[in-house]
Structures are given as structure tokens and as C-alpha cells.
Amino acid sequence: MINYKRKVLDNGLTVIVHEDHSTPLATINILYKVGARDESPDKTGFAHLFEHLMFGGSVNIPSYDTPLQLAGGDNNAFTSNDITNYYLTLPSDNIDTGFWLESDRMLSLAFTEESLEVQRSVVIEEFKQRYLNQPYGDVWLLLRPLVYKVHPYKWATIGKEISHIENATLDDVKDFFYRFYAPDNAILVVAGNVKAEEMFNKAQEWFGSISRSAATRVPYPVEPPQTEKRVLTVERDVPFNSLYRAYHSSARTDDEYYAEDLLTDILNQGKSSRMYLSLVKEKKIFSEIHTYVSGSHDKGILVIEGKLLKGKTMEEADKAIDEELQKVINESVTEFELEKVKNKLESRKEFGDMDLGDRALNLASAEWLGDISLVNSTLEKYRNVSAGDIQKRAAQIFREENCSVLYYMSKN
């Protein structure tokens, strides 16, 4: 059970405090409700660009990292299609340094052509190294627009193409910042050796004077149901043929999500799972195979991906996967299988909750999903999933017309 207290400041900033006096440390986690889905189709990659720009100096602090390191702290950040998340950890006695740093860059970045050019170069290089020049790196640049035709999930967090970042102007960057990096679009979590009321007072002191965003959020377009199978075949300079299937599935906020997550675990989690035993160990069609759900805020996808062994064809791979999917549709999973994946999930959560940073992120994520009590009730939702629930979701998801397939072929 994760304890917490919650308060919303007058400017809309949600503040959550988790007290843990068994550690000398404190974590500050700020989740901004902005991701790749908030970008314009002709100006993508901005949320990820800001993950870098936010460390480039703010209006009163030319260097973010230096004062944090002097206070004994460290930091990091990540971007997804839904959110951008920043976090730092430092001795709790130095918590004011964390408040100072985070509030100043929420107030305003130090927008300069020099800073933009430096971070632009970093992002462009990352685009080239991780997505264009790395084997299988462009998979999501190909798969997302195959699966999504309307919703802005159709591009990856890195962006559609390098030119969008190359052509980004200082005015573009300022506009994006002032629309999304504001208190009413953020969730601040303070966790560790702190006292709740004192942290609420500090939040008011450091963040209370920052203005709300003047921007109006517009609803995201709803992806229509897919009515026919989609197939894309590409050839690349990679060692092995790979197959990627994506099925439209539920949103992270839907009740069905929990059954889908357990379904992917039953199919392929560990060396005793169905697909590993059948397709890797027994039939020796794949060298590796994975199944997972995206867990997106809006309707997401369930993915099956695998690398084929030399000499195996895509026809063999498709047939073998279909056989496994039909089994889970036609026959209920066993209580033993279901209990096993539930126990593993519970164990992962228990170990995860031992980390202070993970607890802070989990609190922020639950609040972002619209129900902070999920931080403590999620396990119960998984426990309540029945074998029948899983079979039902398998039948609803694994339909041919709901499937998009990427055949990623080796030139060799």
C-alpha cells in the first residue's frame, strides 16, 4: 500500500506527496500531460525535442545539472506518445534545490537559437543512430502509420521524419512550450523523507505564482474500427526476417486492459509460456518471440513480434502463430496458467514498489489516468480477471480484419 496526500493549487498544479521516512532521499517527479500525440502532423518530434531542451537552461538557471549535482542529486526523463516525465533524486535535506530547478524551467526556458541548435543536433543524431542506421530501427516508423490512420499515435515519439526537427524555429518551440509546459498540465509528486504539509507549502511557494496555460486542448481524433487486414512488406539490410503483428485493443483506462495484459503474459512471458514452448523450443520457427500491449491512454495495440530462424518462411510463421491464437480463442486458459502470470505480475509490482522513484512515477501515472487510487487497486483488478475474460478478449482482438502485419525481410 502506497500512502499519499493530494492537493491542487489555484493555478491547476496537482501536487501529491508520499512520505517514506526509512530513506534519507527524496524524489521529485513531474509528469507533463504532453506527448507525441499532441503534435501537429507537420511538426512532429517536438515532445521528444523538449525532453532535451528542458535541460538546456531556464530563465534564471543557465545550467540545470550543475546545481543538482552539487546538491548530491541526479536526474533523467523520458517521452512517450502520451506524456513527458522528468524526475530527480537527491538528499531530502536539499529538497529546495529540486523545487528551485523544476519550478524555474516550468516558469520559462532560456529560449536561444544556440540552445535549440545544440539540442536539435542531438535529436537528429539520435534519429539517425537509433531509427535509421540501426538494424530494425525503423520498425515503429513503419508500423504505426500502418495501424493508425486517424489518431496521432500514427507517428513515433522521435517524429515522422528528420526534416520536422531540422525546420523547427524558435517561435515553433516557444509556442509548444507555452501551450503544454504549464502547472495546469502537470502532476508534481514528491516522495521520500518529507512531510506532506511542508511539501504542499513548498509547492505553493515555488510553483504557485506560475500562470496557467492559455491554450485550449482539443479532443484527439478517434481511430475508426479497422475493417480489413493491412500488410506491408519491406526489405532491409538485417540478419534475420522478422514479423510484426499489431491488433487494435483497449485503452489503459478501459476495464478490458487487464485481461489483455494477462493474455499477452500467458502467450509469451518466460520460457514456460505458450509461444516460447511451441514456436521457439518445439517447432523452432523463431529465435525469439514477444507479445505485449502498448498500454496507451487512448485505444492502443496488442503486438506480436518475432525473429525467424534461417530457412523458415513467413508462411510457416503466420500459420504457427495463428494456431496458437486459435487455441486461446477456442479453449479457456487453465487456472494454473492464469494463477502463474498473476503471481509473477504481483511479484514484479512488489519489487517495483521497493524503489522510491518507481513509487513516485506510479502515483503520477495513476493521477494522469484519472484515478489516483489505481496506485493501490491495480493488483486487485488483475486478480479479478477470469479465464473467461481472457478468452473473450482473445476472440474480440484476434480477428483477421483487426490485424496489421509488417513483414520485415532480410536482403540476405
C-alpha positions in Angstrom: 0.0 0.0 0.0 1.4 3.3 -1.1 0.4 6.2 1.2 -0.2 9.6 -0.4 -1.8 13.0 0.1 -3.1 15.1 -2.7 -3.7 18.8 -3.3 -4.5 21.0 -6.3 -3.0 24.6 -6.3 -5.1 27.5 -7.6 -3.1 27.5 -10.8 -4.1 23.9 -11.5 -0.9 22.1 -10.5 -1.7 18.8 -8.9 0.6 18.0 -6.0 1.0 14.6 -4.5 3.2 13.7 -1.5 4.3 10.2 -0.5 6.1 10.0 2.9 8.7 7.4 3.4 11.0 8.1 6.4 13.0 5.0 6.0 15.2 6.7 3.4 17.4 9.8 3.6 16.4 10.6 0.0 13.6 12.4 -1.8 12.4 12.2 -5.3 10.6 14.9 -7.3 8.7 13.6 -10.3 6.9 16.0 -12.7 4.6 14.4 -15.3 3.6 16.7 -18.1 0.5 15.7 -20.0 2.1 16.1 -23.4 3.4 13.5 -25.7 3.8 12.9 -29.4 0.0 12.7 -29.8 -0.1 16.5 -29.0 2.0 17.5 -32.0 0.9 18.8 -35.4 1.2 16.2 -38.2 3.6 18.5 -40.0 5.7 19.3 -36.9 6.4 16.0 -35.1 9.1 15.1 -32.7 8.6 18.2 -30.6 7.7 16.5 -27.3 10.9 14.4 -27.5 12.9 17.5 -28.5 11.6 19.2 -25.3 12.8 16.2 -23.3 16.3 17.6 -24.3 15.5 21.3 -24.3 14.3 21.2 -20.7 17.9 20.5 -19.6 19.3 23.4 -21.7 18.9 26.1 -19.0 16.0 28.1 -17.8 15.3 31.8 -17.3 17.2 32.1 -14.0 19.4 29.0 -14.1 21.8 28.7 -17.0 22.8 25.1 -16.1 20.3 22.6 -14.8 22.7 19.7 -14.0 25.4 21.6 -12.1 23.4 22.8 -9.0 21.7 19.4 -8.8 25.0 17.5 -8.8 26.4 19.9 -6.2 23.3 19.0 -4.1 24.1 15.3 -4.4 21.3 14.6 -6.9 20.8 13.0 -10.3 18.0 13.2 -12.8 16.5 11.8 -16.0 13.5 12.0 -18.3 11.5 10.1 -20.9 8.9 10.8 -23.5 6.1 8.6 -24.8 3.2 9.2 -27.2 1.1 10.3 -24.2 3.4 12.0 -21.7 6.7 13.6 -20.9 8.1 12.7 -17.5 11.0 14.3 -15.6 12.4 13.1 -12.3 15.3 13.8 -9.9 16.5 12.2 -6.7 18.6 14.0 -4.0 19.1 14.0 -0.3 15.9 15.2 1.3 17.7 18.0 3.2 18.4 19.5 -0.2 14.8 19.3 -1.5 14.6 23.1 -2.1 17.2 22.7 -4.8 14.9 20.3 -6.6 11.9 22.7 -6.2 14.0 25.6 -7.5 15.2 23.8 -10.6 11.8 22.4 -11.6 9.8 25.5 -10.9 12.2 27.7 -12.9 12.1 25.6 -16.0 8.3 25.4 -15.8 8.2 29.2 -15.5 10.2 29.6 -18.7 13.1 28.0 -20.6 16.0 30.2 -21.7 15.0 30.2 -25.3 18.0 30.8 -27.5 19.0 29.9 -31.0 22.2 28.3 -29.6 20.3 26.0 -27.2 17.8 25.0 -29.9 20.6 24.2 -32.3 22.5 22.1 -29.8 19.5 20.0 -28.8 18.3 19.8 -32.4 21.6 18.3 -33.4 21.4 15.8 -30.5 17.9 14.7 -31.5 18.8 14.4 -35.2 21.8 12.3 -34.4 19.6 10.1 -32.2 17.1 9.8 -35.0 19.8 8.6 -37.4 21.6 6.3 -34.9 18.5 4.6 -33.3 15.9 4.7 -36.1 17.6 4.9 -39.5 21.1 3.3 -39.1 20.3 0.6 -36.5 19.0 -2.9 -37.6 15.2 -3.0 -37.2 15.3 0.6 -36.0 12.6 1.9 -38.4 10.0 -0.7 -37.4 7.8 1.7 -35.5 8.2 4.3 -38.2 6.6 1.8 -40.5 4.2 0.0 -38.1 2.5 3.0 -36.5 1.2 4.6 -39.7 0.1 1.1 -40.9 -2.0 0.6 -37.8 -3.3 4.2 -37.2 -4.9 6.2 -40.0 -6.6 9.0 -38.0 -5.3 9.1 -34.4 -1.9 10.9 -33.8 -0.5 7.6 -32.5 0.4 7.1 -36.1 3.8 8.6 -35.6 6.6 7.6 -33.2 7.9 9.9 -30.4 11.0 10.6 -32.4 8.8 12.1 -35.1 7.8 11.2 -38.6 10.9 12.5 -40.3 14.1 14.4 -39.5 13.0 17.4 -41.5 10.4 18.3 -38.9 13.1 18.9 -36.3 15.6 20.4 -38.8 13.0 23.0 -39.7 11.8 23.8 -36.2 12.0 27.5 -35.4 12.4 29.3 -32.1 8.8 30.5 -32.4 7.6 26.9 -33.0 9.4 25.8 -29.9 8.1 28.7 -27.8 4.5 28.1 -28.9 4.8 24.4 -28.0 6.3 25.2 -24.6 3.7 27.7 -23.5 0.8 25.5 -24.6 1.8 22.4 -22.7 4.5 23.1 -20.0 2.3 24.8 -17.5 1.1 24.0 -14.0 -2.5 23.0 -15.0 -1.0 20.5 -17.4 1.4 18.9 -14.9 1.4 16.5 -11.9 4.1 17.0 -9.3 4.9 14.1 -7.0 7.3 14.5 -4.0 8.3 11.2 -2.3 10.7 10.2 0.4 11.9 11.6 3.7 9.5 14.5 3.6 6.4 15.8 5.4 3.2 16.3 3.4 2.1 19.7 4.7 5.6 21.1 4.4 5.8 19.9 0.8 2.4 21.4 -0.1 3.7 24.8 1.3 6.9 24.5 -0.7 4.9 23.7 -3.8 2.9 26.8 -3.3 6.0 28.8 -2.6 7.9 27.7 -5.7 5.1 27.0 -8.2 2.1 28.9 -7.0 2.9 32.1 -9.0 3.3 30.4 -12.3 0.4 31.1 -14.7 -1.9 28.6 -16.2 -1.7 27.8 -19.9 -3.9 29.9 -22.0 -4.2 27.2 -24.6 -7.3 25.2 -25.2 -6.9 21.4 -25.5 -8.9 19.9 -28.4 -10.1 16.2 -28.4 -7.9 13.7 -30.1 -9.5 12.2 -33.3 -10.9 8.7 -32.7 -9.4 5.9 -34.7 -12.3 4.1 -36.5 -12.6 0.3 -36.3 -10.3 -1.5 -38.8 -12.3 -3.4 -41.4 -9.7 -5.3 -43.3 -6.2 -6.8 -42.8 -3.3 -4.5 -43.7 0.0 -5.8 -44.9 3.3 -4.0 -45.5 6.5 -5.8 -46.7 9.9 -4.2 -46.7 13.4 -5.3 -47.3 16.3 -4.2 -45.2 19.9 -5.0 -44.6 19.3 -7.1 -41.4 20.4 -10.6 -40.5 17.0 -12.2 -39.9 13.5 -11.9 -41.3 11.1 -10.5 -38.7 7.4 -10.5 -38.4 5.3 -7.8 -36.6 1.5 -8.1 -36.0 -0.4 -5.3 -34.4 -4.1 -5.7 -33.3 -6.2 -2.8 -32.1 -7.0 -3.2 -28.4 -8.2 -1.2 -25.4 -7.0 1.9 -23.7 -5.1 1.8 -20.5 -8.2 3.3 -18.8 -10.5 0.5 -20.0 -11.5 -2.4 -17.8 -10.6 -4.8 -20.6 -7.0 -3.7 -20.4 -6.2 -6.0 -17.5 -7.4 -9.2 -19.3 -5.4 -8.2 -22.4 -2.2 -7.6 -20.4 -2.6 -11.1 -18.8 -3.4 -12.6 -22.2 0.0 -11.4 -23.6 1.8 -12.8 -20.5 0.1 -16.2 -21.0 1.1 -16.3 -24.6 4.6 -15.2 -24.1 6.2 -14.5 -20.8 9.2 -16.6 -19.9 10.4 -19.9 -21.2 7.4 -21.8 -19.9 4.9 -19.7 -21.9 2.8 -21.0 -24.7 4.5 -19.3 -27.7 8.0 -19.8 -26.4 7.5 -23.5 -25.8 5.7 -24.1 -29.1 7.3 -21.7 -31.6 10.8 -21.3 -30.2 11.6 -24.5 -28.4 9.5 -27.2 -30.2 8.8 -26.1 -33.7 12.0 -24.0 -33.9 10.4 -21.4 -36.2 11.5 -18.3 -34.2 14.7 -17.5 -32.4 12.7 -15.1 -30.2 9.1 -14.0 -30.0 7.4 -11.4 -27.8 3.8 -10.3 -27.1 2.8 -7.1 -25.3 0.2 -4.4 -25.1 1.0 -0.7 -25.6 -0.9 0.5 -22.5 -1.7 3.8 -24.3 -4.1 6.3 -22.8 -6.3 6.1 -25.9 -7.1 2.9 -27.7 -3.9 1.0 -28.0 -2.5 -2.0 -29.7 -1.5 -5.6 -28.9 1.7 -6.6 -30.6 3.2 -10.0 -31.6 6.7 -9.8 -32.9 9.4 -12.3 -33.6 12.6 -13.0 -35.5 12.6 -16.1 -37.7 15.3 -18.7 -37.8 17.2 -19.1 -41.1 15.3 -21.3 -43.5 11.9 -20.6 -42.0 9.3 -18.8 -44.2 6.8 -16.1 -43.3 4.0 -18.6 -44.3 5.2 -21.1 -41.7 5.5 -18.3 -39.1 2.0 -17.0 -39.8 0.5 -20.4 -39.7 2.2 -21.3 -36.4 1.1 -18.0 -34.7 -2.5 -18.5 -36.0 -2.6 -21.9 -34.4 -1.6 -20.6 -31.0 -4.1 -17.8 -31.2 -6.9 -20.1 -32.2 -6.1 -22.3 -29.1 -6.6 -19.4 -26.7 -9.8 -18.4 -28.5 -11.3 -21.9 -28.6 -10.1 -23.2 -25.3 -10.1 -21.4 -22.0 -6.7 -20.9 -20.4 -6.1 -23.1 -17.4 -6.4 -21.9 -13.8 -2.7 -22.8 -13.3 -1.6 -20.6 -16.2 -3.7 -17.7 -15.0 -2.5 -18.0 -11.4 1.1 -18.2 -12.6 1.0 -15.0 -14.6 -0.9 -13.2 -11.8 1.7 -14.3 -9.3 4.5 -13.1 -11.5 2.8 -9.7 -12.0 2.2 -9.3 -8.3 5.9 -10.1 -7.6 7.0 -7.5 -10.2 4.9 -4.9 -8.6 6.1 -5.7 -5.1 9.7 -5.4 -6.2 8.9 -2.3 -8.2 7.3 -0.6 -5.2 10.6 -1.0 -3.3 12.1 1.7 -5.4 11.3 5.3 -4.4 11.4 6.6 -7.9 9.0 3.9 -9.2 6.5 4.7 -6.4 6.6 8.4 -7.4 6.1 7.6 -11.1 3.3 5.2 -10.3 1.5 7.9 -8.3 1.9 10.4 -11.1 0.7 7.8 -13.7 -2.4 6.9 -11.7 -3.3 10.5 -11.3 -2.8 11.1 -15.0 -5.1 8.1 -15.8 -7.8 9.9 -13.9 -7.9 7.8 -10.7 -5.1 8.1 -8.2 -6.5 5.2 -6.2 -5.3 2.9 -9.1 -1.8 3.1 -7.5 -3.2 0.7 -4.8 -6.1 -1.0 -6.6 -4.5 -2.2 -9.8 -3.4 -5.5 -8.4 -7.0 -6.2 -7.4 -8.2 -5.5 -10.9 -5.7 -8.1 -12.2 -6.8 -10.6 -9.6 -10.4 -10.2 -10.6 -9.7 -11.2 -14.2 -11.1 -14.7 -15.0 -10.1 -17.3 -17.6 -13.4 -16.5 -19.4 -12.5 -12.8 -19.6 -9.2 -13.6 -21.3 -10.9 -16.0 -23.8 -13.5 -13.4 -24.6 -10.9 -10.6 -25.2 -8.8 -13.0 -27.4 -11.8 -13.7 -29.6 -12.5 -9.9 -29.9 -9.0 -8.9 -30.7 -7.5 -11.7 -32.8 -9.7 -11.1 -35.9 -8.0 -11.0 -39.3 -9.6 -7.7 -40.2 -8.3 -6.2 -36.9 -4.7 -7.1 -37.8 -1.9 -5.1 -39.4 1.2 -7.1 -40.4 4.7 -5.9 -41.2 6.9 -8.4 -42.9 10.5 -7.2 -42.4 12.6 -9.1 -44.8 16.4 -9.6 -44.8 18.1 -8.7 -48.1 20.4 -11.6 -47.5 
